[in-house]
Amino acid sequence: MPVSIGKDVFDREQKMTAQAAQAWFILRDEAATEGITLQVVSAFRPVDYQAGIIRKKLEAGQGIKDILRVSAAPGYSEHHSGRALDLTTPGFKPLEEEFEKSPAFEWLKNRAGVYGFKMTYPRNNCHGLSYEPWHWCWIG
């Protein structure tokens, strides 16, 4: 059962599994002690929420092939697991590749693994999804 991890950058409550949440709090607090601010953009998403994302993109005229390059199909998103986070940091737009130029991304690349987190959508990933430097999943 997901537990609250507080509000995201859009003032929405976000949740993760208890173990992932505990790891997130430790990672976030450790980053802060080193001057790095990590902010949540999105965490747990139920399947119906993911379906709504796809539906809105279709209604906006995007093609399904293009959508599925950047958004997992409902039922297949790591966000359903309660272990995934989309992150940002002050001064960077959420969910943009420019995040890779931030000190926060550099810190995550070097330190997130210590806390059990992995960037699961690197460039040329095996899932065929677009590069997402902001997406990190707790693998334990």
C-alpha positions, 0 to 999 in steps of 0.5 A: 500500500503506497504511503505519502511522500508529501507534495510534488512541485504542482502541490499534489500529494504523491505516494510510494511504497513504504520501502521506496519512500524510506529510501527516497527520504534518505536520498533526498536528505543526503542530497540536501546536505550536499547542497542539492535540492531534489523535487518530486514531479510525479511518483505512484500512478494508478493504471487509470491515471496513466490511461488518462495521460494517453487519452489526453495526448490522443485528444490533442492530436498526437499519434499513438506511436509517438505517445508510446515513445514517451509514455508507457502504456497503461499497465506497463509504467514503472510508476504503477509499482510505487517505486518510480519517481520523476524528479526536477530541481529549481531552475529546470523545467520538469520532464525536460532533457535539460535536467541532465545539465543540472547539478542534481542530475550529476549528483544522482548519476554518482550517488543514487545507486547507493540508495537503491535508485537507478535511471531506468530510461537512459539513452538507447534503453532496452524498452525503446522509450525516450531518454528520461534523465528525470526518471529514477526507480528504486530497485532496492 
